[in-house]
Amino acid sequence: MSYTLIQTQAVRVAAVIFYMDGVIIDTEGVWEEVRRAYVAGYGKSFLPDSQNRMMGMSTGEWSTHLSREVGVPRTPRRSPRTSWVGWPSGTAKPCR
């Protein structure tokens, strides 16, 4: 049996795609961490079933849940924009 050495070159990465639907990469844990920090930034806490209820929800659905049921003082339209401040480090802070 013989082997052939194939030379490779280093390639500079030109772009990275962040796919956060959770289908290819499980991002639910990161989303939970960010949303919990975001909610805590307003002095609020998740309801006992908040995480389970928000799994698989669209952005509009989970932001409505945080605003109307958890009590985050942001409109559902503004909540997603504000929660991104902490992505992906989990250090979401409210933008006032």
Backbone as CSV, one residue per row, in Angstrom:
resi,resn,N_x,N_y,N_z,CA_x,CA_y,CA_z,C_x,C_y,C_z
1,MET,0.842,-1.155,0.000,0.000,0.000,0.000,0.901,1.235,0.000
2,SER,0.596,2.193,-0.842,1.380,3.427,-0.870,0.474,4.616,-0.561
3,TYR,1.078,5.640,-0.031,0.354,6.848,0.333,0.936,8.035,-0.415
4,THR,0.104,8.964,-0.758,0.547,10.176,-1.423,0.284,11.353,-0.506
5,LEU,1.279,12.170,-0.306,1.130,13.355,0.526,0.532,14.476,-0.307
6,ILE,-0.553,14.997,0.148,-1.204,16.105,-0.551,-0.919,17.376,0.230
7,GLN,-0.345,18.345,-0.440,-0.046,19.608,0.228,-1.295,20.467,0.247
8,THR,-1.476,21.143,1.353,-2.621,22.043,1.478,-2.129,23.446,1.788
9,GLN,-2.939,24.391,1.483,-2.621,25.779,1.786,-3.564,26.287,2.859
10,ALA,-3.060,27.225,3.638,-3.922,27.882,4.610,-4.897,28.779,3.840
11,VAL,-6.124,28.763,4.254,-7.151,29.557,3.582,-7.667,30.598,4.561
12,ARG,-7.732,31.817,4.121,-8.279,32.887,4.949,-9.795,32.836,4.862
13,VAL,-10.466,32.812,6.003,-11.915,32.760,6.042,-12.452,34.143,5.691
14,ALA,-13.312,34.197,4.698,-13.874,35.469,4.242,-15.207,35.784,4.911
15,ALA,-15.902,34.755,5.383,-17.216,34.990,5.979,-17.578,33.832,6.897
16,VAL,-18.435,34.114,7.845,-18.961,33.102,8.753,-20.468,33.280,8.788
17,ILE,-21.190,32.193,8.700,-22.646,32.252,8.757,-23.093,31.798,10.139
18,PHE,-23.896,32.616,10.795,-24.468,32.251,12.077,-25.891,31.760,11.828
19,TYR,-26.083,30.485,12.023,-27.378,29.868,11.812,-27.958,29.569,13.182
20,MET,-28.967,30.315,13.601,-29.441,30.201,14.979,-30.862,29.673,15.081
21,ASP,-31.274,28.874,14.141,-32.597,28.296,14.181,-32.648,27.149,15.179
22,GLY,-31.500,26.571,15.495,-31.463,25.475,16.447,-31.611,24.110,15.814
23,VAL,-31.769,24.047,14.516,-31.950,22.769,13.853,-30.598,22.095,13.593
24,ILE,-29.645,22.842,13.045,-28.324,22.291,12.766,-27.465,22.321,14.030
25,ILE,-27.535,23.412,14.746,-26.772,23.591,15.981,-27.768,23.903,17.091
26,ASP,-27.663,23.209,18.201,-28.581,23.443,19.314,-28.218,24.752,20.016
27,THR,-28.989,25.801,19.763,-28.731,27.118,20.351,-29.696,27.451,21.479
28,GLU,-30.596,26.549,21.827,-31.600,26.854,22.853,-30.968,27.236,24.183
29,GLY,-29.886,26.559,24.588,-29.227,26.879,25.854,-28.650,28.282,25.871
30,VAL,-28.068,28.681,24.744,-27.517,30.036,24.648,-28.644,31.057,24.675
31,TRP,-29.707,30.788,23.920,-30.852,31.695,23.933,-31.427,31.831,25.345
32,GLU,-31.519,30.718,26.068,-32.054,30.791,27.432,-31.185,31.690,28.301
33,GLU,-29.880,31.505,28.210,-28.951,32.316,29.006,-29.096,33.808,28.684
34,VAL,-29.173,34.135,27.414,-29.308,35.533,27.002,-30.646,36.103,27.453
35,ARG,-31.724,35.359,27.244,-33.054,35.864,27.634,-33.171,36.023,29.138
36,ARG,-32.627,35.080,29.900,-32.678,35.209,31.367,-31.918,36.441,31.840
37,ALA,-30.737,36.677,31.275,-29.958,37.866,31.643,-30.684,39.139,31.227
38,TYR,-31.307,39.115,30.081,-32.075,40.257,29.585,-33.233,40.580,30.529
39,VAL,-33.993,39.562,30.899,-35.133,39.732,31.805,-34.645,40.226,33.170
40,ALA,-33.571,39.640,33.681,-33.013,40.042,34.980,-32.545,41.494,34.947
41,GLY,-32.081,41.960,33.796,-31.656,43.346,33.658,-32.774,44.338,33.910
42,TYR,-34.002,43.889,33.797,-35.162,44.717,34.095,-35.758,44.383,35.458
43,GLY,-35.030,43.585,36.247,-35.512,43.230,37.581,-36.637,42.216,37.577
44,LYS,-36.773,41.476,36.511,-37.831,40.471,36.376,-37.231,39.077,36.393
45,SER,-38.085,38.065,36.523,-37.651,36.672,36.509,-38.524,35.887,35.544
46,PHE,-37.934,34.858,34.971,-38.706,33.942,34.139,-39.823,33.339,34.974
47,LEU,-40.949,33.045,34.340,-41.983,32.251,34.981,-41.460,30.814,35.024
48,PRO,-41.978,29.980,35.907,-41.456,28.610,35.996,-41.453,27.856,34.661
49,ASP,-42.409,28.164,33.787,-42.483,27.440,32.513,-42.051,28.275,31.309
50,SER,-41.449,29.425,31.547,-41.087,30.311,30.429,-40.184,29.638,29.396
51,GLN,-39.124,29.009,29.838,-38.200,28.405,28.878,-38.886,27.325,28.059
52,ASN,-39.635,26.463,28.702,-40.330,25.403,27.964,-41.319,25.988,26.972
53,ARG,-42.010,27.042,27.370,-42.993,27.656,26.477,-42.336,28.353,25.295
54,MET,-41.158,28.944,25.497,-40.511,29.697,24.429,-39.739,28.830,23.438
55,MET,-39.457,27.584,23.790,-38.725,26.700,22.866,-39.511,26.554,21.567
56,GLY,-38.853,26.865,20.476,-39.474,26.739,19.175,-40.336,27.911,18.753
57,MET,-40.511,28.893,19.638,-41.317,30.060,19.282,-40.564,30.943,18.296
58,SER,-41.321,31.668,17.509,-40.727,32.673,16.632,-40.296,33.860,17.491
59,THR,-39.523,34.744,16.916,-39.071,35.937,17.641,-40.257,36.746,18.134
60,GLY,-41.253,36.922,17.294,-42.445,37.676,17.696,-43.175,37.030,18.864
61,GLU,-43.233,35.706,18.860,-43.929,34.984,19.931,-43.182,35.087,21.256
62,TRP,-41.857,34.839,21.259,-41.144,34.873,22.546,-41.021,36.289,23.078
63,SER,-40.893,37.282,22.200,-40.800,38.653,22.687,-42.138,39.115,23.267
64,THR,-43.231,38.634,22.706,-44.553,38.931,23.273,-44.682,38.282,24.645
65,HIS,-44.217,37.059,24.794,-44.254,36.373,26.087,-43.470,37.170,27.138
66,LEU,-42.254,37.607,26.784,-41.442,38.357,27.745,-42.102,39.676,28.126
67,SER,-42.698,40.340,27.162,-43.324,41.632,27.436,-44.625,41.497,28.220
68,ARG,-45.506,40.656,27.746,-46.855,40.591,28.321,-46.974,39.692,29.540
69,GLU,-46.230,38.581,29.547,-46.410,37.632,30.641,-45.313,37.705,31.701
70,VAL,-44.090,37.990,31.295,-42.992,38.087,32.263,-42.908,39.508,32.820
71,GLY,-43.350,40.481,32.030,-43.395,41.852,32.515,-42.218,42.730,32.135
72,VAL,-41.453,42.337,31.125,-40.352,43.184,30.650,-40.979,44.455,30.068
73,PRO,-40.542,45.622,30.540,-41.174,46.866,30.105,-40.718,47.346,28.718
74,ARG,-40.765,46.467,27.760,-40.435,46.786,26.369,-41.545,46.216,25.500
75,THR,-41.814,46.863,24.409,-42.812,46.308,23.491,-42.244,45.040,22.862
76,PRO,-43.104,44.129,22.439,-42.597,42.924,21.789,-41.701,43.245,20.594
77,ARG,-41.955,44.330,19.919,-41.136,44.707,18.764,-39.731,45.136,19.179
78,ARG,-39.583,45.758,20.349,-38.276,46.230,20.797,-37.487,45.176,21.570
79,SER,-38.137,44.228,22.191,-37.445,43.223,23.001,-36.375,42.448,22.244
80,PRO,-36.649,41.930,21.030,-35.598,41.172,20.342,-34.369,42.020,20.037
81,ARG,-34.568,43.257,19.666,-33.429,44.125,19.354,-32.566,44.336,20.585
82,THR,-33.198,44.508,21.723,-32.466,44.755,22.957,-31.778,43.496,23.449
83,SER,-32.394,42.335,23.302,-31.801,41.101,23.814,-30.530,40.729,23.070
84,TRP,-30.365,41.182,21.842,-29.161,40.865,21.063,-27.910,41.493,21.644
85,VAL,-28.062,42.488,22.517,-26.884,43.134,23.111,-25.994,42.100,23.778
86,GLY,-26.567,41.051,24.345,-25.790,40.056,25.057,-25.392,38.838,24.265
87,TRP,-25.776,38.747,23.021,-25.455,37.561,22.237,-24.006,37.584,21.814
88,PRO,-23.226,36.545,21.867,-23.525,35.249,22.451,-22.936,35.087,23.840
89,SER,-22.431,36.159,24.429,-21.728,36.029,25.692,-22.635,35.764,26.880
90,GLY,-23.934,35.978,26.715,-24.851,35.760,27.831,-24.865,36.914,28.796
91,THR,-24.381,38.055,28.384,-24.343,39.215,29.277,-25.302,40.283,28.760
92,ALA,-26.510,39.874,28.436,-27.485,40.820,27.917,-27.755,41.921,28.925
93,LYS,-27.794,43.129,28.442,-28.076,44.283,29.292,-29.167,45.104,28.625
94,PRO,-30.077,45.643,29.409,-31.128,46.443,28.791,-30.559,47.718,28.171
95,CYS,-31.071,48.062,27.010,-30.743,49.353,26.382,-31.895,50.283,26.699
96,ARG,-31.645,51.271,27.436,-32.731,52.192,27.816,-32.667,53.437,26.990
